[in-house]
């Protein structure tokens, strides 16, 4: 029987929105579509995670490292000048860019690495697009004394050199992926192949709320600290909940991290912002919910960019972390149920938000986060000053400076 509370999803088969008596998709999203060789390992991970989740000692160690190593709780910052600029609702930024390593990714990487250690796995593998998940995994691997292999698309290696250098300095092995478009989808394929070949000693740290169950739930749970802190911080300072939550969505881990604590507060609107790239009508975008259909990829059923024959279409975004042709299955469920809405913001609009946030707040946002900032500003301008909008500032933009410079300061790029 499926729970009536959204915070308790997925069901026992790993589906959001329901499965049939045989554990098949039904009308739901998620599930577990993997090679038979991986099924025993997936079952082992799920059992180990459920035990760890209920273990006070595991949770205490996680909380300790969140506080002393990551630097949580992150501030909930009132963006006064951005608020004045748009002339409407109050804008608050949840400052995940202030975490150790510069993004929300370390929340999940730390949790999964501790689970891997608990299971006796000493080799970590991961895929990365923008590089922030790779940096986070390399960081926690160094902290916990584990080996680390990061799969990264050749295209992303070129546009994310600062993060590549950081990962190597931290001791990670970087494996370039040249297949397909040499971006996030292809790196996930290669990481899955590694995992199948090395099940005995390897733990695959998936970086977003996708993949076979229990990964969407597990990643969401490790990221849900974002929303729990936001809730506590607003209640303490404003004595109320927000009116709207806004977060960028590629796979969607920062968004689910923010949304989860508010799922059953129906007066709180939740808005995910996809990458419209060069425009939805152009076909060069990464907006799976706004331009895709349900299908199966990377072990789960969700919305995908695909053609009529089910072949995955190439995704495009100026932000490497949003350049993925799918979305987490819980987002697919929230979209279909109407609990959350999903919009799309173009490359040019995201760049506009980067410049605005830099000049008005002295904060350099990641290109991924800038998609959410742009829409939040557009939304704020239509609402009264008594309304509160919280934006997840999922990461800082140092990693994107080459791209930002080429587009916003071409004279600097040419010098």
N, C-alpha and C positions, 0 to 999 in steps of 0.2 A: 504494500500500500504506500503510495507516494505521500510524503508529508505535505501539509497545506502551507508550511512555512518555507519560503524561498531559501532562507539561510541554511536549511537542512539538506538541500539538494547537493549532489545527484542521488539517484536511487541506488539500490544494492548492485546494479549492473553497470554503474558508472554513467547513466544517462540523465541528462537534464531535460525534463519534459515528458518522461515516461518511456517505458519499454514494455514489450509483451511478455508473456509467461515464459518464453524461452530465452529471455534476455536479449532479444533483438531490438532494433531501433524503435519500431513503432513510429510515433511522432516526435521522438526525442532526438537529442544531439549528444555526441560523446561516444561512450562505449569503448570497445577494445578490439581493434582490427590489426592484429600483429601476426608475425610468423609463429608457427607452433613451437619453434625452439625457444621463443621468448616468453611463452605463456607461464611456465613455472617460475621464471624470474619475476615477471610482473606480479604474480600471486604472492611471491615472497616479499616484494617491495610493499605491496598493499598491506600485508599482515604486519610487517615491521613498522610501517608508518602508523597504523592504527594503535599498535602497542606504544610507540614513542609519543604519540599525541596524548595518550592517557597517562604517561609516566611523568610525575612531578619533577623528577631529577633531570630528565631530558628538557622539559620546558624551562626549568630554572637555569640550566646551562645556556639555552638559547636566549633567554632574557638577559642573562649576564653579558653575553657577547654582543647582543643588540645594543646594550647600553654602553659598554666599555670599549668595544671594538668598532662597531658601525657608527655609534654616536647618536642613537635614538634617545629620546623622542626628537623628531625633526620639527622645526617651528611651523606654526600656521601663521603666515605673514599677511598682514593687511596691506595690500598694494594700493596705497593712498593716491599716488599720482596717476596710476592707470585708471583708478576709479574716477578721479576728477576728469581725466581725459574723455572717458566714455559718457560721463554725466548721468549715470543711472545706478544700477545695483552695485553694492559693495563687492569688490573682488578680493578674495583671499587665496593665497598660494600655499599649497602644502609642499614644503621645501625638501623634496626627496633628492634634489641636487646637492644638498649638504651632507648626505650620507658619505661615509668612507667609500672611495672609488667614484663618487660623483653621480650616482643614480639609484633608483629603486632596486635594481637587479640584485644587489648583494643581500637583500632580505631573504630572497628565495635560495640563492646560492649557498648561503650559510646554513639554512635549515636542511637542505638536501645533503650537503657535505657532512653535517653532523649525523644524519641518518645513514649515509654511506659508511661512516666510521663505525657506527653502532652495528652495522651488518658485516663488518670485517672487510669491506671493499676499500682498497687503497689506491686505485687508479680511477681518476675522474675524467670523463669526456664531456664535451659540450659543443653545441653549435653557436655561432654568434653572427649577427648582422652588423649592427652599429659598433660592435666590439665591447659594449658595456657589460653584457652578460659574460663574455669571455674574460674580461678583466676581473669581474667579480669572482668567477670560478677559479681563475689563476690565483687570486688573492687569498681566498679561503683555503685553497690547496696548500699554498705556502704556509699559512698560519697553522694548519693541522698536520703538516708534514706528509702530504700526499702527492703523487705524481699527477700530471695534468696534460691532456691533449685537447686542443681547441681546433675545430673545423671552421674554416672561414672562407667565404667565396672570394675568388681572385678579384672580382670587381670591388667588393667591400674592402679588401686589403688595401687597394689603391686609394680609396677615398677615406679610409680610417687609419692612416699610418700612425698617429699618436697612440692609439689604443693597441695596435700591433706591437709597437715598441714597448709599451708597458707590460703586455702579456709576456713577451720574451724576457724582459728584465725580471719578472716575477718567477721565471723558471718554466713557463709553459712551452710545450711544443706546438707550433702553429702548422696546421696541414692545409695548404691552399686547395680549394675546390674549383676546378675549371669546367665542370659539367654544366649543361644548360645555360642559364643566365649568370652563373657564378655568383649567386646571391643566396639569401637565407633559405629558400626552399631546398636548394641543391645541397647546402651544407647539412641540413637536417637529414636528408637521404643518406649522406655519407656517414654521419654519426651513427645512424641506425644500423648501417652495415657493420661498422666497427663493433657495436654492442653485441650484435648477433654472433660475431666471431670471437668475442672475449667475455662471455657471460660470467666466467668464474671469478674474475678479480676486478671487474669494471662496473662502475655506476655511472649511468647517463643522467646528467643534470640538465633536463629540459628547461629552457629559459622562459617559457611563457605558458599560459593556461590552455595548452593544446597537448596533443599526443594521446596515447592510450590511457584509460583509467588505470591507476588513480592520479595520474599527473595533473589533469586540470583542477581537481579538488586540492591536491597537495600544494601546488604552486599558489593557488588562490589563498589557501590557509596561511602560508608563510608570508604572503603579501598583504593579508588582511590587517596587519598591524597599522597600515596606512590609514584605513578608515576608522579603526578603533581609536587611534590617537586623535584624528580629526574630530570625531564625535565628542570625545572628552574635552578637547581644547575649546571647541565652540561653546559647549555647555558651560564651561568654566568662565569664559570671557563674555559671551553674548547671551548666555542663559537660554539658548534655543538651538534648534537644528538648522542646517542650511536649507535654502529653497531649491538649489540646484547644485549638482556635482558634474564637473566636466573633466574628461581625461582623454588623451589620445589612445587610439586602438590600432595595433598591428595584429599581433596575437592577442594582446589585451590584458597583460598581467598587472600593469599599474592601475588600469581602470577597474578590474575586478577587485584589486586590493583596496581601492577607495570605495567602491560601491557596496561591498559585501556587508559591512556593518549597518547599512541603511536599507537593505533590500525590502524589509518588511515595514519600513516607514513610507507609506504610500504618498505622503505629501511632499517627499523629497524627490525631485525630478533627477534622473540620471541620464547623461548624454555622453555617448562615445563619439569620438571624432576620428574618422578614417582619413586616409590619404587619397585625395582626389587627383594627385599628380598634375598632369597637364590638362585636367578636366575630365569629368566622367564621360562626356560625349566623345572624347578623343580615343578612348580605349586604353590610354596609357595612365593607369592609376592602380591603386592597391586597395580599393574599397570593396571588400568581399560582400558586405551586407547590402550596400547600395548598388552593387553591380554584379552580384554573383548568385549562385543557386546551390542548394544542398548537394553534398557529395561526400566522398571518403578520401582522406589524405592523412598521412603520418599517424595512422592508428586511431583516428576518430572521425565521426560523422559531423559535419559542420557546413557552413556556407563557404564556397570556394569560387575563385575565378576560373571558369572552365568553359569549353566550347560545347556544342550540341552533342558531341561524341564523348564527353566526359574527360577530354584532354585538358590538363591544367594550362591556363594561359599565363603569360609572363606578367608579373606585377611591376609597377613603376612608382617610385616615390623619391623625392630629393633626400628624404631621411632614410638611411639604411635600415633602421630599426622598424620601420613600417612597411618595408618592401617585401611583403609576404602575401601569397595568393589565397590565404585562408584566415580564419579567426577562431578564437577559442570557442568551444561548444556551449559554454554557459552564456556567452554573449549572443550566440545564435538563438538560444532559448529566450533570453531576455528581450531580444528583438521581436521574435514571433509572439511572445506573450504580451507585448506592449509595455512591459515594466520599464524598459529603457528605450531611448530613441538614439538613432545613429545618423550623424550628418557627415559631410565630407568637405575637406578644406584643401585647396590647391597648393602646389609648391610655392607659387608667388605670394599667396596669402600667408603662408607660414613664414616666409622670409620677411614679410612686412611686420609680422608679430615679433620676430627676433629683434629687428631694428627698434621697434617701439618699446619693448621691454628693456632693452639695453639703455636707451636714452632717457626713459622716464623713471625706471626703478634701479638702474645700475646692476641689473641681473642679466647674465647671458644664458638664455635657455637653450636646451638641445632642440634641434630641428623637429624631433618627434613632439616634444612638449609644446613647441610653438604652434602646432596645429590646434591643440586644445586652447591655447591662449587666444588665438585669433577668433575662434568661435565664441569663447567666453566674453570677449569684448563686444562682439556683435550682439550677443544675448543681453549683456548688461545695459547696452544703450537703449533697449526696448523696455526696461523694467524700472520701477521706482527705487528710490534710495533706501527704502525699508527692506529691500530684498538682499539676500546674501548668496553669492555664487562662490563655490570652492573649486579651484583648478588644481589638478595634480601636476606640479612642476616635476616631471618624472626624472629629469636629468639636466646636467649642465652642458653648455654648448662648446666647450673647449675642443672636443673631438671633431666638431663640425667647422672649425675655423677656415680650413682650406675651401670648403664648399661655400660657406657664407661670404668669404672674401671675394671669390670669383664672381658671385652674383650681385653682392651689394657694394663692393669696392673694387671693381675691375681694374682701376688704375693701380691699386696696390698689388693685385695679383700679377700684373704685367711687369712690375718694377723689379 
